[in-house]
Amino acid sequence: MSDCHGCAGCAVAAGPPRSRKALPPHVVAIIGPPNSGKSTLFNRLTGLRQKVANFPGVTVEQRIGRARTKTDREVIMVDLPGVYSLSPRSEDEQVTRDVLAGQMKGIPKPDAVLLILDCTNLGRHLVLAAPILSLKLPTLVILNMADDLHSRGGKVDTAELASELGAPVALISAAKGDGVEKVFQFMEGTAAGTTSLAAPKVELPVLQDIPRCRQWAHQVGTGAAYQAPAPPLWTRRLDAVFLHPIAGLAIFVVVVAGVFQTIFSLAKPLMDGLQAMIQVSGQWITDTMPPSVFRSLLVDGVWHGVGSVIVFLPQILLLFLFIGILEDSGYLARAALIADRTMAKFGLQGKSFIPLLSAYACAVPAIMATRTIESKRDRLATILIAPLMTCSARLPVYTLIIAAFIPEHHLLGPLLGTQAGALLGLYVLGFVAAIGTARLLKSSILKSERTPFMLEMPPYRMPTLRSLGLRLYDRSKIFLRRAGTVILLVAVVLWLMLHLPLQNGKAPAIGDSFAGMIGHSVEPVIKPLGFNWKIGIGLISSLAAREVIVGTLGTIYSVEGTEESAGLRQALQSELTPGGAVALLIFFAFAMQCMSTIAVVRRETGGWKWPAAQFAYMTALAYVCALITNEVVRSGVLTIAARL
């Protein structure tokens, strides 16, 4: 299955290896259409030696990784966006074209290219080979998903395909690792300078002529005796259910409800254990160190401030685990098709679904993902509503308030409890607010014609532990980096503000500190929402990042002496009324408490007009809805109390 033909680059240069310090970096670009397994191969080649950043001057993400060949040569790998062509119709395609041509500032021109194609869909994916091979860079054409091809009765003559293309061809399975050694051998050969390109048997077409490119791809496939595999029977049977207008929607709702219930039930013991570790370690530091200002800063500021946020890591990882399973299995592509039917009624196109879905992780990459939307008005509408989707930064806030104020009871038997139901309701609320805002925008200032939604449906596959593990590793690294930078900085600054100005050489009461003064100054504005001045401090600090409010409250109650004794949840129960607690959830569901998102929106839209309008709208929406919520809940509680 790991066939490799025509690969002059597989030879390793003879002679003693040169010193690695004297060798220039060997840069290899990975390119392929969406759903070709490009990211799986990148993860397989680089493992944990990778990082995510932006290409210089643009918002398109890049992943840079490092691989090491058997001859101990280090290779820098650039994972380019998934594209179907190099025609610069979108930012993805423009960036990919610029990188391959050596015109992207800060990124050296690749020394070689790995072109990865789905061999179960070779007729359509081969179209991309024409513009890539025309660049005359050493290129290995990788036919991925060889296991699927063979198990479903498909076949291809890799030797003949290499002759047709004038480039080496390797048949691999990136998910299982079969044939990947041929990729390493190719990189060794290109690094040693032994790779050469032969003239293709079938001349390259005029690249701007799409019909000619498709004709060329068909001719190449025919010459290589390509036989497409039969569609999996079980895929067709599953799609008949999952894509059914009624049954599919019902299954989608059940899947989502089950995910949220599992997140709460499985995460609780992990969170409790992590919380116990933080408290025990904090107490050990307190007992070990003599009383001092530094001990107070370390324990009350850093340990309890940052620790209050870190305790929610298990829930966030569970959320991303389930998202990864649904995505890698192929189900999320079906969910996008189901959602497209609903989104069309609100003026959005199906291409908006993927960015909005990624906004459940973070609005920043979601806004960047809108670059695939050709219509500028549709793209702007998607950018403006993306922060209303419930990002993972809201999860610690939601979990803290829900656990403190909503007792756990069964709603739908063991499938859904009251706490998971409340969390699911908040996610639904954010989605409803997003599509409602989209409807408002698309029926007024951002009117445009709806474009058809085209999405390639991947076959159902079993997610691999390696892929899921790397996904959770990346998410843990991002979360902990944020906890160790933004949240840590806010915790230290807050501790200082809680201890200044000194009064007779001693720290003041919290209410008389600089932080207390700020909280008291905003209290008249937020009091109608059921919030006090301590919550006001948290709201201001959370402008840096939403989850910072948890660390802020942890620091406040630790300094006050209540966090350790009663716990943060119990402390909140004494500070907030039921109306104020629900209002706080509603406020965070709508408010744009994230400076990073504001900065990205400004960069994407080219000015401050749209982010300013977005911030004002979301803040006003959050305030009004929280005000109404507090009044409704308070009135309901008073009515129940009067009847009792």
TORNU-641267 format. One record per residue (C-alpha): residue in one letter; x, y, z. Coordinates in steps of 0.05 Angstrom, whole numbers, padded with zeros to 5 digits, always signed. Layout:
% TORNU-641267
AXYZ...
END
This chain:
% TORNU-641267
M+00000+00000+00000S+00058+00047+00010D+00076+00049-00064C+00124+00104-00087H+00143+00112-00160G+00187+00159-00201C+00218+00189-00138A+00289+00209-00154G+00286+00249-00090C+00283+00186-00048A+00358+00176-00057V+00401+00201+00000A+00464+00239-00017A+00527+00199-00009G+00585+00220+00033P+00592+00243+00105P+00537+00289+00130R+00553+00362+00138S+00548+00397+00204R+00475+00415+00218K+00495+00485+00239A+00525+00498+00170L+00462+00476+00133P+00410+00528+00113P+00338+00514+00134H+00303+00465+00087V+00232+00491+00078V+00176+00445+00054A+00105+00468+00041I+00045+00423+00049I-00014+00439+00004G-00078+00404-00013P-00153+00412-00021P-00198+00414+00041N-00213+00345+00071S-00153+00313+00037G-00119+00296+00104K-00068+00352+00099S-00071+00369+00173T-00067+00295+00192L-00003+00288+00151F+00026+00352+00181N+00012+00326+00251R+00042+00259+00233L+00106+00290+00207T+00116+00343+00261G+00084+00313+00323L+00085+00364+00379R+00139+00407+00345Q+00091+00458+00316K+00061+00526+00328V+00004+00568+00301A+00013+00641+00278N-00010+00689+00224F+00024+00701+00157P+00057+00770+00159G+00008+00826+00143V-00053+00782+00134T-00103+00745+00178V-00094+00676+00147E-00067+00626+00198Q-00004+00586+00186R+00022+00526+00222I+00097+00518+00224G+00126+00452+00246R+00193+00417+00248A+00208+00347+00224R+00272+00308+00227T+00293+00258+00175K+00330+00193+00188T+00395+00227+00169D+00381+00277+00226R+00366+00334+00178E+00316+00384+00206V+00260+00406+00159I+00216+00467+00169M+00145+00451+00147V+00093+00503+00128D+00021+00479+00129L-00015+00522+00077P-00091+00534+00076G-00134+00482+00042V-00150+00506-00028Y-00178+00478-00093S-00138+00525-00138L-00086+00580-00138S-00131+00631-00172P-00131+00689-00123R-00206+00694-00111S-00199+00689-00035E-00147+00708+00016D-00131+00634+00026E-00113+00624-00047Q-00074+00689-00052V-00032+00672+00009T-00018+00601-00016R+00002+00628-00084D+00048+00681-00054V+00083+00631-00008L+00096+00582-00064A+00123+00639-00108G+00169+00664-00052Q+00131+00731-00048M+00106+00725+00024K+00146+00770+00070G+00179+00733+00127I+00168+00664+00095P+00225+00636+00052K+00207+00605-00014P+00196+00531-00004D+00251+00484-00028A+00200+00429-00040V+00125+00417-00040L+00082+00361-00012L+00018+00360-00053I-00032+00316-00016L-00094+00291-00052D-00151+00246-00030C-00142+00185-00074T-00215+00165-00063N-00234+00231-00097L-00176+00236-00145G-00216+00259-00205R-00233+00326-00172H-00170+00335-00130L-00122+00325-00189V-00144+00393-00216L-00099+00425-00163A-00038+00387-00190A-00035+00429-00253P-00019+00497-00221I+00027+00466-00169L+00069+00428-00219S+00073+00489-00264L+00114+00523-00209K+00172+00475-00225L+00188+00462-00152P+00208+00392-00129T+00140+00362-00114L+00118+00297-00084V+00046+00280-00102I+00017+00244-00042L-00045+00201-00052N-00075+00198+00017M-00127+00150+00046A-00099+00090+00010D-00133+00044+00060D-00201+00072+00040L-00184+00065-00034H-00165-00009-00029S-00220-00029+00020R-00274+00001-00025G-00249-00031-00089G-00212+00028-00120K-00145+00027-00154V-00092+00071-00186D-00026+00056-00222T+00022+00101-00184A+00080+00088-00231E+00039+00109-00291L+00011+00169-00253A+00082+00191-00237S+00098+00186-00311E+00036+00225-00330L+00052+00281-00281G+00127+00282-00287A+00132+00280-00211P+00142+00225-00158V+00078+00195-00129A+00069+00161-00061L+00008+00123-00039I-00001+00130+00037S-00050+00131+00095A-00032+00191+00138A-00082+00170+00192K-00050+00101+00201G+00021+00122+00183D+00027+00072+00126G+00076+00096+00073V+00096+00159+00110E+00169+00137+00107K+00167+00153+00033V+00152+00225+00050F+00213+00228+00095Q+00256+00198+00040F+00231+00250-00009M+00249+00306+00039E+00318+00276+00050G+00328+00275-00025T+00306+00347-00036A+00350+00370+00022A+00409+00334-00010G+00393+00365-00078T+00383+00298-00114T+00311+00311-00137S+00296+00326-00209L+00230+00337-00246A+00214+00299-00310A+00171+00326-00365P+00098+00305-00355K+00070+00257-00406V+00007+00299-00411E+00021+00373-00423L-00003+00422-00370P-00066+00460-00390V-00078+00535-00391L-00086+00545-00316Q-00139+00599-00321D-00182+00554-00363I-00220+00514-00310P-00256+00467-00360R-00188+00450-00392C-00158+00436-00324R-00215+00388-00308Q-00206+00355-00375W-00132+00349-00363A-00144+00318-00294H-00192+00267-00324Q-00142+00250-00378V-00086+00240-00326G-00131+00197-00283T-00151+00154-00343G-00078+00146-00363A-00062+00121-00293A-00118+00070-00296Y-00153+00105-00238Q-00216+00071-00215A-00256+00109-00163P-00277+00069-00103A-00350+00053-00091P-00384+00098-00040P-00387+00063+00027L-00455+00030+00036W-00457+00049+00109T-00442+00122+00092R-00503+00124+00047R-00545+00091+00100L-00522+00138+00155D-00532+00199+00110A-00603+00177+00097V-00615+00185+00171F-00569+00242+00191L-00590+00286+00132H-00664+00272+00139P-00702+00338+00147I-00736+00314+00212A-00696+00255+00239G-00630+00290+00224L-00649+00352+00263A-00675+00310+00321I-00610+00270+00323F-00569+00334+00321V-00608+00361+00382V-00598+00296+00420V-00523+00295+00404V-00514+00366+00428A-00554+00354+00492G-00515+00291+00506V-00449+00327+00496F-00466+00381+00547Q-00492+00332+00598T-00429+00290+00591I-00386+00352+00599F-00418+00368+00666S-00421+00296+00693L-00350+00275+00672A-00315+00341+00687K-00341+00349+00758P-00295+00297+00792L-00236+00322+00751M-00250+00394+00770D-00260+00376+00843G-00193+00339+00843L-00158+00397+00810Q-00190+00446+00858A-00167+00404+00917M-00095+00403+00890I-00095+00479+00882Q-00122+00489+00953V-00073+00439+00984S-00014+00468+00947G-00036+00539+00965Q-00041+00519+01038W+00028+00485+01035I+00058+00550+01008T+00023+00589+01064D+00050+00541+01117T+00120+00539+01087M+00133+00613+01077P+00136+00664+01133P+00082+00718+01132S+00101+00772+01083V+00076+00815+01027F+00107+00767+00976R+00069+00708+01007S+00004+00745+01002L+00018+00763+00929L+00037+00692+00912V-00020+00657+00948D-00078+00707+00947G-00061+00739+00881V-00028+00688+00836W-00047+00621+00865H-00121+00634+00878G-00129+00682+00820V-00099+00639+00766G-00120+00574+00800S-00193+00595+00799V-00190+00594+00723I-00145+00533+00713V-00195+00490+00751F-00242+00494+00690L-00191+00463+00642P-00223+00393+00645Q-00290+00421+00620I-00258+00459+00563L-00217+00398+00542L-00279+00354+00544L-00316+00404+00500F-00259+00403+00449L-00254+00327+00453F-00326+00319+00432I-00319+00373+00377G-00258+00335+00352I-00295+00269+00351L-00353+00299+00313E-00308+00335+00264D-00259+00278+00250S-00316+00228+00243G-00347+00270+00187Y-00411+00286+00225L-00398+00361+00231A-00400+00368+00155R-00470+00339+00158A-00488+00386+00215A-00466+00444+00170L-00515+00421+00117I-00571+00416+00168A-00554+00485+00195D-00553+00515+00125R-00627+00504+00119T-00639+00546+00181M-00587+00598+00166A-00617+00612+00097K-00680+00638+00131F-00638+00691+00166G-00600+00715+00105L-00535+00677+00118Q-00502+00629+00070G-00476+00560+00088K-00403+00583+00084S-00417+00624+00147F-00430+00561+00186I-00357+00538+00191P-00332+00605+00220L-00391+00608+00267L-00377+00537+00289S-00304+00553+00303A-00328+00613+00344Y-00349+00562+00397A-00275+00555+00409C-00255+00628+00401A-00281+00687+00361V-00212+00707+00338P-00198+00647+00291A-00272+00648+00272I-00267+00718+00246M-00204+00699+00208A-00240+00639+00178T-00290+00686+00144R-00237+00698+00090T-00267+00639+00051I-00332+00678+00041E-00329+00713-00027S-00386+00762-00014K-00360+00822+00026R-00428+00836+00056D-00437+00764+00078R-00367+00763+00106L-00378+00828+00145A-00444+00802+00173T-00410+00738+00196I-00354+00778+00229L-00403+00821+00267I-00443+00762+00295A-00386+00714+00309P-00372+00741+00380L-00444+00725+00400M-00430+00651+00393T-00411+00620+00459C-00335+00616+00460S-00296+00572+00508A-00275+00633+00549R-00348+00639+00573L-00349+00568+00597P-00313+00580+00664V-00361+00638+00679Y-00423+00597+00661T-00400+00536+00700L-00384+00576+00762I-00451+00612+00765I-00492+00552+00745A-00460+00507+00797A-00470+00560+00851F-00543+00576+00837I-00576+00519+00799P-00586+00454+00837E-00578+00390+00796H-00642+00352+00779H-00664+00309+00721L-00696+00345+00662L-00698+00290+00610G-00679+00231+00653P-00604+00215+00654L-00596+00247+00585L-00601+00319+00609G-00598+00351+00679T-00616+00421+00700Q-00545+00446+00702A-00527+00418+00633G-00595+00444+00609A-00578+00514+00633L-00511+00512+00598L-00543+00486+00534G-00595+00542+00540L-00540+00594+00542Y-00507+00565+00480V-00575+00566+00445L-00586+00638+00469G-00520+00660+00438F-00538+00626+00373V-00608+00657+00371A-00578+00726+00384A-00527+00715+00328I-00578+00694+00275G-00627+00748+00299T-00573+00800+00290A-00555+00770+00223R-00627+00777+00201L-00627+00849+00222L-00563+00864+00185K-00581+00825+00122S-00649+00858+00116S-00620+00928+00123I-00549+00954+00114L-00517+00889+00089K-00568+00864+00038S-00540+00816-00014E-00560+00758-00059R-00555+00689-00029T-00502+00645-00060P-00509+00569-00064F-00475+00528-00009M-00425+00477-00035L-00392+00430+00015E-00352+00367+00001M-00379+00312+00045P-00322+00269+00073P-00337+00196+00086Y-00349+00175+00157R-00285+00155+00191M-00262+00132+00259P-00225+00188+00295T-00154+00170+00314L-00126+00177+00384R-00065+00213+00356S-00107+00267+00322L-00151+00278+00382G-00091+00278+00429L-00055+00332+00388R-00119+00373+00386L-00125+00371+00462Y-00051+00385+00471D-00057+00448+00428R-00119+00471+00466S-00086+00459+00534K-00025+00497+00512I-00067+00557+00489F-00109+00557+00553L-00049+00551+00600R-00010+00603+00561R-00068+00651+00569A-00073+00634+00643G+00002+00646+00650T+00001+00713+00614V-00064+00753+00611I-00097+00723+00673L-00032+00724+00713L-00019+00797+00695V-00090+00817+00715A-00085+00778+00780V-00020+00813+00799V-00046+00882+00781L-00111+00869+00818W-00074+00846+00880L-00034+00911+00879M-00097+00952+00870L-00129+00915+00928H-00070+00932+00974L-00061+01005+00954P-00061+01061+00977L-00027+01042+01042Q-00061+01069+01105N-00013+01078+01164G+00035+01031+01129K-00018+00976+01122A-00062+00952+01066P-00130+00985+01066A-00198+00951+01071I-00218+00924+01003G-00273+00976+00996D-00222+01032+01007S-00170+01005+00959F-00159+01030+00889A-00197+00970+00862G-00253+00984+00911M-00257+01056+00888I-00264+01034+00816G-00317+00983+00836H-00357+01034+00876S-00353+01084+00818V-00387+01036+00770E-00435+01007+00821P-00492+01058+00808V-00492+01037+00734I-00493+00962+00746K-00535+00960+00810P-00601+00955+00771L-00574+00891+00741G-00566+00860+00811F-00490+00869+00812N-00449+00899+00868W-00382+00935+00866K-00342+00871+00869I-00376+00845+00807G-00362+00913+00777I-00287+00902+00787G-00294+00834+00753L-00332+00864+00694I-00277+00916+00682S-00221+00866+00688S-00257+00817+00641L-00249+00867+00584A-00180+00836+00576A-00210+00767+00569R-00278+00740+00591E-00253+00685+00637V-00210+00736+00676I-00272+00753+00719V-00266+00684+00752G-00193+00697+00771T-00211+00768+00793L-00266+00744+00840G-00220+00689+00865T-00168+00741+00883I-00218+00788+00916Y-00249+00734+00959S-00181+00705+00976V-00155+00772+01000E-00220+00783+01038G-00211+00715+01070T-00274+00682+01044E-00248+00644+00984E-00210+00592+01023S-00261+00581+01078A-00326+00578+01040G-00304+00570+00968L-00315+00616+00910R-00384+00588+00895Q-00408+00599+00966A-00378+00668+00967L-00418+00686+00904Q-00481+00659+00935S-00474+00709+00991E-00459+00766+00943L-00510+00756+00887T-00585+00749+00888P-00616+00696+00842G-00637+00752+00795G-00566+00781+00795A-00536+00712+00782V-00580+00698+00722A-00570+00769+00697L-00494+00759+00701L-00501+00697+00656I-00543+00736+00607F-00494+00795+00608F-00436+00749+00591A-00477+00714+00537F-00482+00780+00498A-00426+00827+00520M-00362+00833+00478Q-00313+00824+00535C-00251+00810+00493M-00198+00860+00470S-00166+00809+00423T-00232+00802+00385I-00240+00877+00379A-00169+00883+00352V-00180+00828+00300V-00246+00858+00277R-00211+00925+00268R-00156+00892+00226E-00206+00852+00185T-00253+00911+00170G-00197+00962+00160G-00217+01012+00213W-00251+01026+00279K-00321+01040+00253W-00347+00969+00253P-00313+00944+00317A-00338+01006+00354A-00409+00995+00329Q-00403+00921+00346F-00378+00935+00417A-00432+00987+00429Y-00488+00942+00403M-00467+00880+00443T-00456+00920+00507A-00525+00953+00500L-00557+00886+00485A-00523+00854+00545Y-00543+00911+00592V-00616+00914+00571C-00626+00838+00571A-00591+00832+00639L-00635+00888+00667I-00698+00854+00643T-00674+00786+00668N-00659+00813+00738E-00727+00847+00743V-00765+00785+00719V-00728+00737+00765R-00733+00784+00824S-00807+00794+00814G-00817+00719+00807V-00779+00705+00872L-00818+00759+00909T-00884+00730+00884I-00866+00660+00905A-00842+00685+00973A-00908+00723+00983R-00949+00661+00967L-00908+00621+01017
END
